[in-house]
Amino acid sequence: MQEMFLKICTFHWIKKVCKMNPKIMNCKHKWIVYSTALCPPTIMVHCGKCDKCGGITDYEMEEWYRAFSASSEPYPWQDNSRVEVYE
């Protein structure tokens, strides 16, 4: 599952499709933590409604430790204000 999310986040053509679809542009994201990235240290999130990906670089250590095991147990992220949406 984690590999699928990473592939979606990296394909350039997905970005173009998202920009053309007004439903996706106006999405009220429901972020799910699915992984971490080490360089730079980032908590990785995915919106199940519009398929956009994002990251959180402003986190507490407890949040990082919980996210580190999210690849086996994804969970909802509550603070949308700290998510950087990847365009």
Secondary structure, DSSP 8 states (H G I E B T S, - for coil): -HHHHHHHHH-HHHHHHHHH-HHHHT----EEEEEEEETTEEEEEEETTT--EEEE-S--HHHHHHHHTTTTS-EE---GGG-EE--
